Amino acid sequence: MALILEAATHLFVAHGYHGTSISSIAKATGMTKGALYAHYASKEALLLALMLKFEKEYLDQLIREMNRGKGTARDKLHRFLTFSAEFAAKNRDLCLLATIVSAEFSGAGNEELESELRRIYSKYARHLRQLVEDGKREGVFDLNLDTHHLAYLLIAIHDGVLLSWQRSNEFMEGPVFVSTYRRMLFNGIGPGTLEE
């Protein structure tokens, strides 16, 4: 089953969900379509299994890592960035899968998949909202930032960083990219303050 999940993840990232056939997944695993269907009743069931894998292996571990030990919300945000970068370096396709599929299915009319994606991203945002609220209470995050929107903005930036890394991998150094992202997030990009 791990072979099927790995092959499907790679193909969904390379060609999108709609651009990947069960036949191509079966071919990549050296299985017949019938043998593949014995494990997963449909391509949709396979994608749902992959979304649960993403939740368990990335999101749940990320939440544990952020909440590990003591420290301020700023420390937790550092752990968020470090864990995400290290996980993505080792599991690039799995990280990209959630980003690519969420874009592909947004408003596409597949209620079951959209609902599952919303559930996972809501869980992600809920923990980041808690992080932001903790940071505001501790005085390390700007009180004027909207908690809800900042949580989703952190997710959006993370998704965008993954896509940019994938698209520009041949001329972008992962550690430097992550370091620049971290510095920008914590220090901004200019010496002054933004006037609204």
C-alpha positions, 0 to 999 in steps of 0.5 A, a space after each residue: 500500500 505504501 508503494 501505491 500512496 507514494 506513486 499516486 502522490 508523485 503523479 498527483 503533484 506532477 500532473 494534478 489529480 484530474 491529469 492523473 489516471 488510475 492506469 498511470 498509477 497502476 503502471 507506476 506501481 507495476 500493478 494491474 488496475 484490478 489489483 490497485 482497486 483491491 486496495 482503493 475503491 476509486 481515485 478519490 478514495 486514494 486521494 482521501 487516504 493521502 490527505 489523511 497521510 498528510 494530516 497524520 505525518 505533517 500536520 499532527 507532528 507539526 502541532 506536537 512540535 510547536 507545543 513541545 516544551 516551553 517557550 514563547 509564541 515566538 519560539 513556537 513559530 520558530 519551531 513551526 518554520 523549522 519543522 516545516 522546512 525539514 519535513 518538506 525537504 524530506 517529503 516534498 511531494 506530500 507537502 506539495 500535494 495538499 497545496 496543489 490539490 486544495 487549489 485544484 478542488 477549490 470550488 470544483 464541486 466535489 463536496 467530499 474532497 472539498 469538505 476534507 480539505 476544509 477540515 484539515 486546513 481549519 485544524 491547521 488554522 485553529 492551531 496557528 490562531 492559538 499561537 497568534 493569540 498566545 503571542 499577543 498575550 505575551 506581547 511578542 506579536 502585534 495586537 493590531 493584527 487580525 488573528 483569524 486572517 494572520 493564521 490563514 496568511 501564515 498558511 498561504 505564505 507556507 503554501 506559496 513558499 512550497 510552490 516557489 521552491 518546487 518551481 525554482 528548485 534548480 536555482 534556489 538554495 533551500 536553506 537560504 530560501 528558508 532563512 530569508 523567509 524566516 527573517 522576513 517573517 520575524 523582521 519584515 523587509 524594511 527598516 521602518 514601519 508600514 503606514 496604512 
